[in-house]
């Protein structure tokens, strides 16, 4: 439960690599708790790794009904996804 919070803290500190790392750890431990994966998507986008961000976002999609992957501005998302 604390790994997504740690990922979020790193993201807010603009430590995007660490945000991705802790977000991935969180996701690997519990595939039913997608909150860490949000920081993987946002962190990868901030690092300019758009294809990887898109792949992670595809994993995130099933957890958010009505989410449309075809209309996403990834640069905007990187700046607005942190909760």
N, C-alpha and C positions, 0 to 999 in steps of 0.2 A: 504494500500500500504506500510506502514512503518513496519508492523509486520514481513514480511519476512527479511527485513533489520536488524531488531532487533534480529531475530533468527540467522541470519548469524553472527552478531557481537558476540553473546554469543558463537556460535560454534567456531569462530576464537579465542576466549578467553579460549577455552576448558571448557566452562561451558555448558556441553552437556545437562544436565537436563533442563536448562533454554532455550536452543536452541529448544529442543523438545516441551516445553510448548508454546513458542511463535509461533513456526511453526504450532502447532496444532490449536492455536487460529486463525492464519491467514487462515488456510485451512477451519476451521469451518465457517468463515465469508464469504468466497468466493471460492466456489468449481471450479470456472473457472480460478483461478489464483494459479497454483500449486507450486509456488516458495518457499513458506514456508514449503511445504511438503518435499522438498529436505532435509531440515535440520532436519525434523523429522526422515527420513530414516537414514541419516548420524549420527545424535545424538544417536539414539537408537542402531545403530551398534557399536558406540564408547563405549556405556555403556554395551555392551555385550548382549543386548536384541535382538538377531538375529531373533527370530521368529516374534517379533513385528516389526522389521525393514522390514522383508519380507512382512508382511501384509500391511505396509504403502507403500512399493514399488509396491505392486500389485495395490494400488489406484493410484499411480503415473504413472504407465505404460500407460494408455490410452492417456496421454498427450504428449507422446513421441513415435511417430510411429517408428517401426523397432527395438524397445527395446526388447531384448531377456532375459527374466527372468531365463531361464534355464542355462545360462552361466555366472552367476554373482559370483564373489568372494567378499563376504560381508565385509571381513576385508580390502581388497584393497579399496572397495567402501567407507568405512568409512573415509579413509585417503585422498580420492581424490574427493569427491562429493562437497565439499564446493566451491562455486564460488565467 
